[in-house]
Amino acid sequence: MTEAEKERAKATAAAGVGAGVGTAGGASVGVLELAAAQGTVTGLSAGLVIGAGALAGALIGLAGWGVYRHFKKPKD
C-alpha cells in the first residue's frame, strides 16, 4: 500500500468514526423529537435529523483528521 493510499484510508476511517458518532447524536435528537411531538413530526423528519447528524459527524471527523495531520506534519 502506498503512502497516499494509507492517508486516504486513515481519512476514510476518521470520517466513518465521525459518521457513527453523528448518527448516535442524531438518533438521540430524532427520538426526542418524536417523543416530544404531538403528531407534527413523522418518522421521515426524525430520519432526516439522524441523517443530518451522520453527515455532520462525518464532515467534522474529516476536518478533525485534516487539522491533526496539519499539526503532526514535521516542520521544515
Backbone hydrogen bonds, N-H to C=O, Kabsch-Sander energy under -0.5 kcal/mol:
donor,donor_aa,acceptor,acceptor_aa,energy
6,K,2,T,-2.1
7,E,3,E,-2.5
8,R,4,A,-2.2
9,A,5,E,-2.3
10,K,6,K,-2.3
11,A,7,E,-2.4
12,T,8,R,-2.2
13,A,9,A,-2.2
14,A,10,K,-2.3
15,A,11,A,-2.2
16,G,12,T,-2.3
17,V,13,A,-2.5
18,G,14,A,-2.3
19,A,15,A,-2.3
20,G,16,G,-2.1
21,V,17,V,-2.3
22,G,18,G,-2.7
23,T,19,A,-2.4
24,A,20,G,-1.9
25,G,21,V,-2.3
26,G,22,G,-2.9
27,A,23,T,-2.7
28,S,24,A,-2.0
29,V,25,G,-2.2
30,G,26,G,-2.9
31,V,27,A,-2.7
32,L,28,S,-2.2
33,E,29,V,-2.5
34,L,30,G,-2.2
35,A,31,V,-2.5
36,A,32,L,-2.3
37,A,33,E,-1.3
46,A,42,T,-1.9
47,G,43,G,-2.3
48,L,44,L,-2.2
49,V,45,S,-2.0
50,I,46,A,-2.2
51,G,47,G,-2.7
52,A,48,L,-2.6
53,G,49,V,-2.2
54,A,50,I,-2.1
55,L,51,G,-2.4
56,A,52,A,-2.7
57,G,53,G,-2.5
58,A,54,A,-2.3
59,L,55,L,-2.4
60,I,56,A,-2.5
61,G,57,G,-2.6
62,L,58,A,-2.4
63,A,59,L,-2.4
64,G,60,I,-2.8
65,W,61,G,-2.0
66,G,62,L,-1.9
67,V,63,A,-2.3
68,Y,64,G,-2.6
69,R,65,W,-2.6
70,H,66,G,-2.0
71,F,67,V,-2.2
72,K,68,Y,-2.1
73,K,69,R,-1.5
